[in-house]
Amino acid sequence: MLVEQLLALPVPDLRLLIVDDASPDGTGELAEQCAARSPGRLTVLHRPGKQGLGTAYVAGFKRALAEGADYLVQMDADFSHSPSYIPTMLEKAREHDVVVGSRYVPGGSTDERWSHWRYLLSWWANRIYSRAILGLRAKDATAGFKCFRRSVLQAIELDKVGSSGYIFQVEMAYLCERLGFSVLEVPIRFEDRRIGRSKMSVPVKLEAAWRVWQIKLRYRHLRPLAAP
């Protein structure tokens, strides 16, 4: 179980937060059972129904900040992101504001079971489309495996982050770069999900494509933060 692997990591004061949007598969109930077995180390945030991936992240960030987290790691809960990378990401976060688990830097990879079409579409969206429109330096703009310093999420006005779907990852990547934070991409192997199915349908992908332009327009006046 992912929770057990995370709690076994050699990370002092590690605490977990699971955000559940009233999942119909019983995720919320299972999460509460895990929390009962790990009092003080695991918290479950229940939300009433599907409100979008981006809003779930924002709610989770705000809860973690309120509870005093110094570093916040976001990851998928389907084993696409291996917990084994987290100690390295936290170590790198001592020198960088944001550390990204990247599929598209040297040493990174995707699951061999990906079709050529899926890989090409993901590669094009990250390495060509988003970078060309937004001027991103990130090679994996849609990465969902990130470690933030507390100060980064405090500086970003989370309530104004407009993306509720998968394009949320691109918006956060853009904000981090635009505000002048130090971002490091470290290579990971992205494993295909072990359970469930991806919600990245063709309509969702098309919506994400045009919302990249929306991000560019929304933050056209944003400037880097002044140095302390």
C-alpha positions, 0 to 999 in steps of 0.5 A: 500500500502506498501509505505504508511505503510513504510512512516507512521513508527515512524522512523525519517528521513526515506527515501525509495528507490525503485529499478525497473528493467523495471518491465513489470507490471507497477511497475516503473510507480506506484513507480514514482507516489508514489514518486511524492506524497512524494517528498524528501522521496521516490526515484526510481532507474530505471534500463534497464531490468532484471540484477539479484537480486544481482545487483539490491541490490548492485545498491540500496546500492550504491545509498543509501550510496551516499545519506548519509544513516546511516542505510540501510534496505533491504526488499521485496516489496510484504508484505512478510516482515512486515514493523512493524519489522523495528523500532525494527531492527533499535533499535537493530542495535545500538548495532549490525552491522547487524540485520536479520529478521529471520524465523528460530530463536525461535519465527520466523515462515513461512506462514501456507500456505507453503507446507511441501516440501517448508518448508523442502527445505528452512529449509534444505538449511538454517539450514543444507546445507549452514551452513555445507559448509560455516560454517555459524552461521546464521540460516536464511542464505537466509533471504532478510530482513536485516538492515545494518550499513553504515560501513558494506556496506562500508567495503564490496567491493560491486562491487566484490560481484559475486552473481546476483541471490537469492544466493546473500543473502547467499553471503552477510551473509557469508561476514558479518560473515567472516569479523567479523561483529556482526550479530543478528537474530530477529524473524519474521513471513514470510508471503507468498506474497500477489501478484505475484508469486515466481521466485524460480523455481527448476532450480534456486534452483539447481543453488543456491545450487552449487553456495554455493561452488563457494562462499566458493572458492571465499573467501577462503583467506578472513580474518576478518577486523582489529579492529579500 
